[in-house]
Amino acid sequence: MPMLLTITLILFSLVTFNLLLLKFSCNKTVRKTKINKKPVVLRTRITMAQTSEKLAPTGS
């Protein structure tokens, strides 16, 4: 029984210590806020090159 209690207390203390480290870590990331949320349109016209389809020889 004392061994089970010791293992439980050690695990609980390690989990608590880990959560405290996670909460108070100094690796804070700065989030940039977008000012202009509209997409930038570079070209208003879409041009597609006209291609002729060549059919492969079937041999029959």
Residue pairs with C-beta under 8 A, 6 or more apart in sequence:
none
